[in-house]
Amino acid sequence: MAQYDVIIIGSGPGGYVCAIRCAQLGLKTAVAEGRDTLGGTCLNIGCIPSKALLHASHQLHEAEHNFAKMGLKGKTPSVDWKQMQSYKQDVIEQNTKGIEFLFKKNKIDWLKGWASIPAAGKVQVGDETHEAKHVIIASGSDVAPVPGADIEVDGKVVVDSEGALSLPKIPGSMVVVGGGVIGLELGSVYARLGAEVTVIEYLDAITPGQDAEVAKQFQKLLQKQGLKFITGAAVSKVDTKGGKAAVSYKLRKDESEHDLKADIVLVATGRKPHTEGLGLDALGVKLTGRGQIAVDDDYRTSVDGIYAIGDVIEGPMLAHKAEDEGMAIAEILAGQAGHVNYDVIPGVIYTHPEVASVGLTEEQLKEEGRPYKVGKFSFMGNGRAKANFAAEGFVKLLADKQTDRILGCHVIGPMAGDLIHEVCVAMEFGAAAEDLARTCHAHPTYSEAMREAALACGDGPIHA
């Protein structure tokens, strides 16, 4: 039996990044993973396959709506769903095999099987027990049920995010329960492919926690693309008969009850930490009131030698947040000063247009009573965006009124998920809006909209 410095439970973005960083720092490392492939939810049934379908369906949208405008004329492409699924699977395999290659390159052992922790310093995988100085839980999250609702996910008519990635055919109609990131991304995929999609959201606005101005514009743009929205509504029940679904919901404003029929119901109401089967109760590992593993600033649980990162602990359930935590705990265990700046973790919705944000929202600043200024710039003033039929949306930069230090940024528009990182870097260095405004940006690029928003925090943008 090998003696490891570190055993990590879970090979998702948090787990595999942590493992590679541990190995780079000279720690003998193993990862316990029960799937047949590495990469966790993200690479196998989450981030990566959903982006493949988003990309494919967006190309169809461009062919249907914009090709002719550019002089690209011909028959509109038809959808071969089986081939699209094959393309998606190929993307998954390329990525998961890539992680397997990186494990071999960095001499990381893959302990194949589902793991539990019988005692501190021990990890059981199948019939074998392995020892390690440090055990890191990076087991990710599962689909969360709809609170107080009678909904059974049968994988046929009522599906979760995993099931929605591999439907046997494109449905004629779909109801999405939940107006968050997952529901909107997958809902937009099927809307582009021809399904009639209706999103039911409990709150009065989609994308809870998003800057309100961005969320409002986002909903309008998605409605233009054919998605329908019912907000302020609580889903109480889903009945399935004859391969169809009937969704019962109640409007919160007047308590009126309604029904909606659909071929497929996608339950997308969030995720919960995956801690079942690890043996945490017997070990005495403390959990938070929301079922997350409680950790200190160095990711230590209440049991010596056991740590946790990613979706199982507090904070946004984002792959890149887990990756940063994985690198940080690896460096801490190697005697370095690992650190994550939780004030600068971007969030992205990969629809079209994309939505991206980092830092504080205008609503949060108002609640804090902090003096601030807003710099806004519409992509209608961006030459590249207009040329590419991508001029809907805007950049909104928030800066401290006295110091001009950037406090947050919210983007709805083309390549928002890439553009936001300019502001992330700026915030890491404590930059002012003027610093960004005085930085030369190549023309013509979408990034010029970021500079214009920064200029709008001062004397004003040039192209507005």
Protein Blocks (a to p, Z undefined) as FASTA:
>chain_A
ZZdfbdcedjbfklmmmmmmmmmnopacddddfbfbehijmlmmmmmmmmmmmmmmmmmm
mmmmmmmmnopacddddddfklmmmmmmmmmmmmmmmmmmmmmmnopacdedddddfbgh
iacehjbccddfbdcddebpaddddehiacddehlmmccfklmmmcfbdcfbdcdehjbf
klmmmmmmmmmnopacddddfblbehehiafklmmmmmmmmmmnopacdehiacfbdcde
ehiacdddddfklopacddddfbdcddebccddfehnlmmmnopacdfkopacddfkopa
fbehiacehjlbgcjddfklmmmmmmmmmmmmnopacdddfklcccddfbdcddddehjd
fklmmmnopacddddddfklpmklmmnopagccddddddfklopafbdcdedehklmmmm
mmmmmmmnopafklmmmpccddddfklmmmmmmmmmmnopfkZZ
